[in-house]
Structures are given as C-alpha cells and as structure tokens.
C-alpha cells in the first residue's frame, strides 16, 4: 500500500515549528464542531503552537490565550482541494480566504520541488499547504519498460504522488496518443514499488474501468457520457479506490460554466480576484456536445457502494476559481446524491486519509490547527460553508480582504 508516512509529515511540521515565532494559545469557544466525519455538540477547541491540543466542553482557558466566541456557528477542519493545478504561483494564495488550507496539485508548470522546499523551511505561510504530482511537461510512455525510470524521474523532481493520463481525446471530439493498457499497468506498479499513490486522469467509462482494473489508487475525474452502469461503482469498491469527481470542471466541459453561480453569491463574490471572475464565466468550447449525466449518476452509485468520494474542482480550468469552486463542488456533489455530511467528509478527513496526510483533515488533538469557522450548520445546508467567519492555517488567522 502506498504510504506517505507519519514520520515525513511530523518531520515537516517540526521544521515549520523551528522557524515560526511562538504565538499565544487560542481557544475557540462554544461552536458546533464538524470533526471531519460527524457533527458534535458545542465544544471548545484549544490550539497551541499551531496544533490542536484539546477538544471538549468547558476547556480551561490558559493565561494570555486569545479567545473566539463561536456561539451559533460551526467549526470545520480546513478544506482539502483534492484536484487542483498550480499553473502559476499565485494560485495557492487565493485558496486560503475560502477555507482551503491544503491543495493536492495534479500537475503543474511550476517546479513543485522548489515550492515544497520553501514550505518545509517555513517560507510559505501566506499560501495553502501544497502536495504535488509534479510538472506537467513529462515524456510519454510508449513501452512498459519505461515505467520505472519514468516514475523514478518524477520522484527525483519532487513529486509526492504519480499522476497518469489515460485519455485519447475521443470524449471531447478529438484524438491524441494515450497510454496502452500494458504501460498503464506497469506505471501504476512502478509507483507502488516506490511507495507512491497512482492517480489516473480519465475521460470515458472505459478509461475509468481500465484504470481501476490496472490498480489505480484513485480517479482524478469521473467520465463524460450519458449513463453510468451500476457495476462501475462495484468495481471501484472492489479495488478499494477513491474518486475525485470534479463535477464543476465536467459541467464546464459539457457547455455550462461550472462555477458561474458563485459570481452572484454574496458570500463568495466580494473575495474573488479579477482572474477568478473572468474564469468563472468560461466553459470549454468543443466540436461536440457531451453529456455529464453519467457522472452525476455515478456519484450516487459510488456513495451506495461505499467508495470514498473526494472534493476537488480541477482548477484553474474554465469555470473554476482557486478556493471558491471547492464550495461549488460541495454543492454539486450534494445535488448528485451525497449527503452534506458526506460531502464535507470528502473535503476533509476522507481526502486526508486517501492521500495519507495523517496530520490534518480532522479536528482532534495532535492535528494541525487548519480551521474554518462558518455561520450556520453546513451538515444541514451545504451552502453554509460559504458564510465564512474566519480561517486559520497552522493556528494563524488568514486575512480575508475583499477586492
């Protein structure tokens, strides 16, 4: 089983603690707590040195502690975007004001090793935590014998996970080279040999079935098409894989800007930058008119089969905006058949568990103090995640400046 490892995570945190100045303890009082899996009654949360130290009713407030009253509000773990693209350095900064404190990059043109080195040195406090599958400009595998050198080269560049592409372009009305079944299987095995997850981009139902059957740990999308057969969800469950549906992006592929409703949401619109505003109005222009009905049907089937469904929007593609469309993705997943609690779990603890990020995704002692405070109860109304009162990364408040 691929494993990023607790020791690596704790080692990174130790490095950060060594360079960050000591801060006063924080006590978040009386808010409801969604701990990453379920809603708990009102409780206090004590944060010290960037970690959650205690959770429960009537926690003793340390001397000189800062306090925040959360009465009538809900505290959640910082959200995890399980499918983003850091195609430009500023893409990580807009995530935090929307409560996205961890970004799983699924290919980037920015040298991820350098960015992760900055992160481990504590020089990335102003952006979301980054884990990356590496650069997008990689050679194409034409033979299974190339798989291990390919994977080893990605790891040497600093990739945390291995992203593979199984997509010949037919779903979008075109044609392009893609991996053979033998090369795909070899690449997945090569990733596992090095203890890395293998996540596969797919576009069709056939692609998805081939990737899962070849041993993929997860799918980076659901597929284009009008239908989803029930045996697809059973196949994914049998192989213990996860799925990141990216419904926001798929809606844009199917002709409607997926995140456009955020432009008129009073809790979102004031915090959108110029790039985000322009990009949310866009959709893909394709020579054919594909259907996204199968992807929505698959979400309901995957839920029934117990498959982990993670939340990611495939930003910076048309119809997306860094951070903001994580909330749109939550809404679309609920519309497709997830419960609000299930969607929130997919954006927090399930994502952390799938990618072996043992120090985050939950509100519990010892976890990172990446926290989100919202008005209302998002387990009843998923859109309550947008009514943000405050965001904290490593226990430090994030400035939320309107444009």
LODRENMAR-384688 format. One record per atom (N, C-alpha, C): residue in one letter; x, y negated, z negated. Coordinates in steps of 0.02 Angstrom, whole numbers, plus 50000, padded with zeros to 5 digits. Layout:
<recs>
AXYZ/...
</recs>
This chain:
<recs>
X500425006050000/X500005000050000/X500444993850000/X500364989250047/X500754983050048/X500644979249983/X501174976049957/X501124972949891/X501594966949888/X501304961149879/X501724955149874/X502074954949807/X501734956949754/X502074958049691/X501994952749639/X501844955049578/X501774950449522/X502434947049506/X502994950749512/X503634947749494/X503804941949539/X503654942549604/X503784937049651/X503364931049632/X502734932249618/X502284926749601/X502514923249538/X502694927249487/X502914924249424/X503574920649433/X504004923449476/X504644920149489/X504544913349520/X504074912849568/X503924906449599/X503674901549547/X503214904049503/X502944899549452/X503484897249404/X503954901749385/X504494899749341/X504914894149372/X505044894649436/X505414889349471/X505044882749468/X504384883049478/X503994876949477/X504004873749408/X503904877949357/X503894875349288/X504544871849271/X505104874449297/X505754871649280/X505864864749308/X505474862849360/X505584856349391/X505014851449378/X504434853949353/X503884849549339/X503934846649270/X503764840249260/X503784837349193/X503234840249150/X503374840649084/X502884843249038/X502284838449035/X501694841249031/X501084837249029/X500694839048966/X500264834548945/X499844835848887/X499364841448903/X499184845448853/X498684850748865/X498024847648888/X497634851548925/X496984849448949/X496464854148920/X495894851248901/X495334855348879/X494714853148918/X494444857848957/X493834856648995/X493264859448953/X492824855148930/X492324857148881/X491634858148911/X491304863448888/X490574864748893/X490304865948964/X490714866449014/X490444867849081/X490284875249088/X489794876749131/X489714883649153/X490354885749188/X490514892149186/X491134894549216/X490984900249264/X491124899049328/X491144904649376/X491864907049376/X491974913049349/X492664915249336/X493004918549396/X492664918649453/X492934921849512/X492524927849533/X492064930049488/X491644935749504/X490924934849479/X490854931149424/X490184930349395/X490144923749358/X489534921449346/X489424915349308/X489374917049234/X489744913249194/X489734914149121/X489374908249090/X489124909149029/X488814903348995/X489324897748985/X489074892148961/X489524886548949/X490114888648904/X490704886448924/X491304888248887/X491824882748896/X492314882748852/X492884878248857/X493464881848891/X493874878048925/X494474880748957/X495074876648934/X495574879948906/X496184876548884/X496734877848934/X497044872448957/X497594872749005/X498214869848973/X498764873448980/X499404871048954/X499954873049003/X500374868149020/X500944869449065/X500724872549131/X500154870249156/X499924872449222/X499594879149224/X499504882449166/X499184888949163/X498574888649118/X498094893049131/X497514893749087/X497744897749026/X497674894648968/X497904897948906/X497334901448870/X496744898548871/X496184901548834/X495534899548867/X495024903748856/X494364902748884/X493854905348834/X493364901148816/X492854903448771/X492474897648739/X491984899148696/X491604893848664/X491994890548608/X491934884048604/X492204880248547/X492954881448536/X493344880848590/X494074881448583/X494334875548543/X494804876948499/X495114871648460/X495514867048506/X495404860648500/X495734855748544/X496414853948514/X496954855348550/X497624853648525/X497704846048518/X498164844148474/X498324837048466/X498564834248532/X498354828248548/X498564824548609/X498294827648673/X497834832348667/X497554835348728/X497094830448764/X497084830848829/X496594827248869/X495974831648875/X495384828448869/X494764832348872/X494324829848929/X493944834548958/X493464833049010/X492804836348992/X492284832348989/X491624835048972/X491284837649035/X491124844049035/X490814847049093/X490084848849084/X489764845749038/X489064847449024/X488634846649086/X488254851949103/X487834851849162/X488194853149227/X488834854749223/X489254855849282/X489504863049283/X489844864849337/X490114871549344/X490854871149362/X491254875149327/X491964875549342/X492104882049380/X492494881349433/X492674887049475/X493424887349484/X493694893149502/X494394893249523/X494484889049586/X495084886449596/X495234883049659/X495084887849716/X494814885149771/X494614889349827/X495234891549868/X495174897349898/X495704900149940/X495444900450012/X495784897050057/X495614897450128/X496004903350157/X495644908650173/X495964914850194/X496134915150269/X495994909750305/X496194909550375/X496244902250397/X496844899650395/X496974892750418/X497574892850465/X497694887150497/X498294886350539/X498614879650521/X499234880050498/X499594873950479/X500004871750540/X499644869350590/X499974867250651/X500324860550645/X500184857050591/X500534850750578/X500564850050502/X501094847050478/X501214846750406/X500634843550366/X500324838150391/X499784835150352/X499184839750342/X499154845450376/X498564849750371/X498464852550302/X498984853050261/X498914855650194/X498664850450145/X498794844050158/X498604838850110/X497854837650107/X497484837550164/X496764836450159/X496384842150126/X496694847950117/X496344853550086/X496164852150014/X496624849249976/X496544848849903/X495944844649881/X495814838749911/X495234834849888/X494574838549894/X494554843749936/X493944847749943/X493964854049900/X494454854549856/X494484860149809/X494844866249835/X495144865949895/X495524871449922/X496244870649899/X496454874949853/X497124874249823/X497624879349849/X497384884349886/X497834889349916/X497624890449989/X498114890450034/X497994891250105/X498384897250130/X498034901950162/X498354907650194/X498404906250268/X498994904250289/X499114902150358/X499194908350403/X498824908550457/X498834914350502/X499174912750568/X499724909450566/X500164907350621/X500214899750620/X500814897450629/X500944890250627/X501514888550674/X501544882350697/X502114879950734/X502624876550688/X502434875850625/X502894872850576/X503304878350545/X503964877350537/X504374882650505/X504144883950434/X503794889450425/X503494890850360/X504014892250306/X504584895050326/X505094896550276/X505324890150241/X505414884850280/X505634878450250/X505094875650204/X504464876250225/X503924873650183/X503864877650119/X503944884250123/X503894888450064/X504494887250018/X505074885750047/X505654884150006/X505544877749968/X505244872750000/X505064866649965/X504574868149908/X504104872549923/X503604874349873/X503924877549812/X504374882249823/X504694885649767/X505144881049727/X505364875549758/X505774870649723/X505354865249689/X504694865849694/X504254861049661/X504174854649700/X504334854749764/X504304848649805/X503674848349848/X503164852149829/X502554852349869/X501934851149826/X502014847149774/X501464845949728/X500884842349761/X501024838849818/X500494834949850/X500124838749904/X500214845349907/X499854849249957/X499644855949927/X499214859349962/X498974865849939/X499534870949939/X499474876049896/X499934881649898/X499894885049966/X500474886949993/X500504889750060/X500784896850059/X500444901350093/X500714907950110/X500604908750185/X501114910850222/X501074910350294/X501274916850329/X500944918150385/X501124923650429/X501674921650478/X501904915450475/X502484913350514/X502304909550577/X502804908750619/X502724904550679/X502304908050732/X501964903950772/X501524906650823/X501904908550886/X502494905850896/X502894907250957/X503324913350944/X503024919150957/X503364925450945/X503374929551009/X503844934151016/X503854938351076/X503274943251077/X503104945651135/X502554950451144/X502834957551141/X502504961851104/X502704968851101/X502454972551162/X502904975651199/X502704979551258/X502824987051248/X503144988851193/X503314995851181/X503314997051105/X503065002751082/X503065004051010/X503755003750977/X504285005151016/X504965004950987/X505164997950966/X504814992950991/X504974985950973/X504654983750908/X504214987950881/X503794985750825/X504204984050763/X504654988550742/X505024987150680/X505484981150687/X505864980350742/X506254974150749/X505824967850750/X505234968350781/X504774962650782/X504564960750711/X504344965550672/X504134964250604/X504714961750562/X505294964750568/X505874962650529/X506074955450545/X505994953550609/X506164946650628/X505674941750597/X505044943550594/X504544939150562/X504694938350488/X504864943750455/X505024943450384/X505644939250372/X506144940050415/X506754935950409/X506614928550417/X506104926850457/X505914919850465/X505534917150404/X505314921650360/X504964919450300/X504234921250298/X503994925450342/X503284927250343/X503094931150281/X502534929150251/X502264932750193/X501854938850214/X501534938350272/X501124943750300/X501264944150375/X501024949450406/X501124950250478/X500444949550513/X500414944850560/X499814943550599/X499924946450669/X499444950450692/X499474953550757/X498874951450799/X498954951250865/X498424949050910/X498204954850954/X497564956650948/X497264961750991/X496674958351026/X496804955451084/X496294951351117/X496524950051189/X496164952951237/X496364952051307/X496014946151341/X495644942151303/X495324936251329/X494654937451362/X494444943751371/X493824945151407/X493214942351371/X493234942151305/X492664939551267/X492524932251282/X493034928651307/X492974921551322/X492954920151397/X492884925351437/X492834924351509/X493494924051545/X494034926651514/X494684926351546/X495044933051539/X495684933051556/X496104938951549/X496804936951530/X497104940851484/X497804939551465/X498084946151437/X498744946651434/X499044952751406/X498884953451332/X498844959551308/X498754960651237/X499114967151218/X499094968751154/X499444974651129/X499104981051153/X499504986051168/X499234992751179/X499064995851111/X498645000951113/X498475004351050/X499095007151016/X499565009951055/X500165012751026/X500605007350994/X500665001551027/X501074996150999/X500754993250936/X500094992550938/X499734990050879/X499844994750820/X499745001150830/X499835006050776/X500535005850748/X501025005350793/X501725005150771/X501874998750732/X501594993050753/X501724986750718/X501404986850649/X500814989550643/X500494990050577/X500904994550531/X501135000150556/X501555004650516/X502205001250496/X502494997250542/X503124993750527/X503014988550472/X502444985050474/X502294980250420/X502234983750354/X501874989350353/X501774993050291/X502434995850264/X502884997750309/X503535000250288/X503924994950249/X503814988650267/X504154983150232/X503724980150177/X503174983350160/X502754981050105/X502354974850121/X502184973850185/X501814968050207/X501114970050231/X500634965550220/X499984966450249/X500004965450324/X499584969050360/X499504968150432/X498784965850444/X498714959550467/X498064956650480/X497994955650555/X497434957750583/X497374957950656/X496824953150681/X497014948850727/X496544944650764/X496204949050816/X495534948750817/X495144952550866/X494624947850896/X494324950050953/X493804945950984/X493184949951001/X493264956551009/X492694960751028/X492594966250976/X492014969450978/X491874975150935/X492384980650947/X492544981951009/X493034987151024/X493714985550994/X493924979251000/X494554977050968/X494534978450893/X493984976550861/X493924977250789/X493964984650768/X493624988850805/X493634996050788/X494324998950798/X494674996850852/X495344999350864/X495824997050810/X495774990750789/X496224988150738/X496124991750671/X495514992750652/X495374996150589/X495615003450592/X495475006850647/X495685013750655/X496445014450656/X496795009250679/X497525009350681/X497845007850614/X497435006050563/X497705005050496/X497764997850474/X497444993150509/X497474986050489/X497204985250418/X497514980850380/X497274979250313/X496674974650315/X496624970550367/X496064965950372/X495994963350443/X495394960750457/X495244957450520/X495234949950509/X495554946250553/X495594938950547/X494974935450574/X494524939250606/X493884936550631/X493384942250633/X492754940550642/X492274945150670/X492254944150745/X491834947950779/X491864948350851/X491314944250885/X491434942650948/X490934939550990/X490474945151019/X489834943651023/X489374948551052/X488694948351019/X488194951151052/X487504950551027/X487314955450973/X487704960950964/X487504966150917/X488084968650876/X487924971550817/X488424974950776/X488134981750756/X488414987250779/X488154993750760/X488304995250687/X487854998550651/X487965000050580/X488595003950565/X488815008150613/X489405012150599/X490045008050597/X490025001750622/X490614997450616/X490764996050542/X490274993950504/X490374992450433/X490604998650395/X490325004450413/X490535010650380/X491265012250395/X491485010750457/X492185011950475/X492655007450434/X492475001050427/X492894996450389/X492924998650316/X492355000550288/X492335002750218/X492755009050208/X492725013650255/X493105019850251/X493855018550248/X494075013350284/X494795011750287/X494995006650234/X494535004750190/X494685000150135/X494994993550159/X494744991050214/X494994984850242/X494544979050222/X494794972950232/X494404966950219/X494274963350285/X493794958650284/X493624954850344/X493564947450326/X493854943250368/X493764935950362/X493344933950423/X492684933050416/X492254932150475/X492384925950516/X492594920450485/X492704913950519/X492084911950560/X491504912050530/X490884910350565/X490884903250591/X491204898650555/X491234891750578/X491574891250646/X492154894550652/X492514894650716/X492104898250769/X491814904050752/X491434907750802/X490844903750828/X490514899950784/X489964895850807/X490204890750858/X490804888150849/X491094883550898/X491254887150963/X491494893350959/X491614897351018/X490964898451057/X490414899251020/X489764900651051/X489404894251072/X489754888451070/X489504882451102/X489244876951057/X489214878150990/X488964873050944/X489524871250895/X489714864950887/X490234863150839/X490064865750769/X490444870650745/X490254874150684/X490204869850622/X490664865050615/X490674861050554/X490344854250561/X490024852850617/X489744846150629/X489254843750575/X488844848050544/X488384845550492/X488744842150433/X489384843550424/X489744840350369/X489804832750380/X489754830550441/X489824823450456/X489264819250426/X488694822250411/X488144818650381/X488014820750309/X488454824750281/X488384826750211/X488694821350167/X488314818150123/X488584812650083/X489134814750035/X489184821150019/X489724823449975/X490364825150013/X490324825850078/X490894827650119/X491144821850161/X490684818450195/X490874813550246/X491344808150221/X491264805350161/X491704799850141/X492444801850134/X492574808450129/X493264810750117/X493594813450181/X493244813250237/X493514815750299/X493974810650332/X494564812850355/X495014808250390/X494824807950464/X495164803650501/X494994802450570/X495054808750613/X495584812650601/X495664818850639/X495074823550626/X494884824250563/X494344828850545/X493684826650576/X493544820250575/X492914817750603/X492874819350678/X493424818150712/X493434819550784/X493374827050798/X493734831050759/X493754838250772/X493084841650755/X492734839150706/X492094842150687/X491564841350742/X491664836750786/X491184835650841/X491314840150901/X491844844050898/X492054847950957/X491814855150954/X491734858051012/X491624865251020/X492064867651077/X492154874151082/X492544876951137/X492154876251203/X492514874951256/X492214874851323/X492464880951361/X491994885651373/X492174892051403/X491794893051468/X492054897351511/X491704898651575/X491084903051567/X490994905951507/X490404909951494/X490064907451431/X489454909751418/X489084907951358/X489034914151313/X489494914851266/X489484920851223/X488954920251168/X488814925851135/X488344926151080/X488724927551015/X488484924350961/X488774925650895/X488294929650851/X487754932150879/X487254935650839/X487554941950807/X487994945350842/X488284951450815/X488704950150753/X489064944550752/X489474942950693/X489044941750632/X488494938150641/X488044937050584/X487734943550560/X487554947850606/X487274954350588/X487794958550551/X488424958050573/X488954961950542/X489074959850469/X489004953450454/X489104951150385/X488634954850338/X488004955250357/X487514958650314/X487684966150307/X487904969250361/X488084976250359/X488714977450317/X489204973050324/X489814973750285/X489674972850211/X489244968150194/X489054967250124/X488744973650097/X488274976650135/X487944982650112/X488434988450104/X488964988450144/X489454993850141/X489994992650087/X489974986850054/X490454985350001/X491124982950026/X491164980550087/X491794978050116/X491944971150088/X492554969750065/X492734962950044/X492684958050102/X492284952750092/X492184947650143/X492494941250116/X493024938950150/X493394933150127/X493184926950165/X493364921150138/X493144914750165/X493724911150197/X493654909750262/X494154905950299/X493824903350362/X494054897650387/X493704894350443/X494104893950507/X494724896550506/X495154896250565/X495304889150587/X495354884450538/X495574877750556/X496294878050581/X496474873750624/X496214867550648/X495874868150716/X495524873450728/X495174874450791/X494584869550798/X494314868750859/X493734864250868/X493164866050821/X492854860850793/X492304861750747/X492504862850675/X493144862050659/X493384863150591/X493744856950565/X493824856650499/X494194851250466/X494524854150404/X495174852750393/X495524855750337/X495154854650270/X495014860050236/X494684859650171/X493944859150175/X493684854550214/X492964853350216/X492584859250243/X492834862450296/X492444867850326/X492474874350286/X492884874650234/X492824880250186/X492114880250157/X491854874350143/X491174873750115/X490644875450167/X490754873650228/X490294875450282/X490304883050292/X490884886050287/X490934893350294/X490544896950239/X490584894350179/X490194897150123/X489454897050141/X489224891350167/X488514890650185/X488324895650239/X488734896250291/X488564900850347/X488574908050324/X489014909850279/X489034916750254/X488404918350214/X488164913550175/X487554914550137/X486964915250186/X486944911050236/X486414911550287/X486424918250322/X487024921150328/X487094927650363/X486944933650318/X486854932550253/X486654938050211/X487034939050146/X487574935250134/X487904935650070/X487504931950017/X487564934149955/X487304930149901/X487784924349888/X487554918849858/X488034913549840/X488604916149797/X488464920549750/X488994923349708/X489484927349750/X489234931249798/X489674935049841/X490114930649884/X489834925149910/X490224920549950/X490764917249908/X490594915049848/X491084911949803/X491634916849784/X491454923049773/X491964928149758/X492444928849817/X492174928549879/X492594929049938/X493074923349946/X492914917649915/X493354911749919/X493824911249859/X493774915949814/X494194915549753/X494514922349738/X494214926249694/X494544932349669/X494634937649723/X494144938449769/X494224943549820/X494794941949868/X494864935449884/X495424933449927/X496094934649892/X496124932749829/X496754933849791/X496914941249787/X496414945349775/X496524952549769/X496744955449836/X496424953549890/X496584956249956/X497304954749976/X497544948749959/X498214946649979/X498714947349922/X498524950749868/X498964952249812/X499274945949781/X498854940849773/X499054934649739/X498804935149668/X499194938349626/X498944940349560/X498874934649510/X499124928849527/X499134923349478/X498574918249489/X498094919649533/X497594914549550/X496934917949569/X496434913749585/X495794916349608/X495304917849554/X495494916749491/X495044918149435/X495184913149379/X494684912049337/X494774908049277/X494844912949219/X495464914049199/X495624918849146/X496304917049118/X496444918849055/X497104917349026/X497664920149069/X498184915949078/X498764917849117/X498734916049190/X498144914149215/X498084912249286/X498284904949295/X498464903249356/X498614896249373/X498004891949359/X498124885949337/X497584881249324/X497424877349388/X497224881149439/X496944878249501/X496194878549492/X495884872649483/X495194872449460/X494784867349499/X494144868749503/X493664864449538/X493064863449492/X492854857249483/X492264855649442/X491744852349486/X491134855249487/X490604852749530/X489974851549490/X489554847149515/X488894846349486/X488444852049509/X487994854149465/X487514859249484/X487794866249476/X487434871049506/X487594878149500/X487644881249569/X488254882149595/X488334884849663/X488134892149669/X488034895749613/X487784902549619/X487044902649633/X486714896949626/X486004896249645/X485934892649712/X486354887549722/X486344883549784/X487064882849807/X487264886549859/X487964886649880/X488214879749899/X487774875349922/X488004868749942/X488204864349883/X488084866749821/X488314863049762/X489074862749758/X489434867149794/X490164866649794/X490414860049823/X489984856749861/X490184850549895/X490144844449849/X489754844949795/X489664839349749/X490214839649697/X490814837749719/X491414838849679/X491524833149629/X491624835049567/X491784830249514/X492534829349508/X492904834849514/X493634834449508/X493974840749531/X494604840149550/X495014845749573/X495684845349535/X495934851149514/X496584851549480/X496994856949512/X497614855449528/X498084860449554/X498664860949505/X498794867049480/X499304868049428/X499164863649368/X498534862549352/X498354858549295/X498414851149304/X498574848849364/X498664841649378/X498074839349421/X497754833849401/X497174831349437/X497374829049507/X496954830749556/X497054828749625/X496674822349639/X497014817549668/X496664811249686/X496204812449745/X495584810249738/X495094810949792/X494904804049817/X495284801549863/X495174794849890/X494724795149951/X494204790949952/X493794790450011/X494164786250063/X493944787150126/X494294783650181/X494114776250180/
</recs>
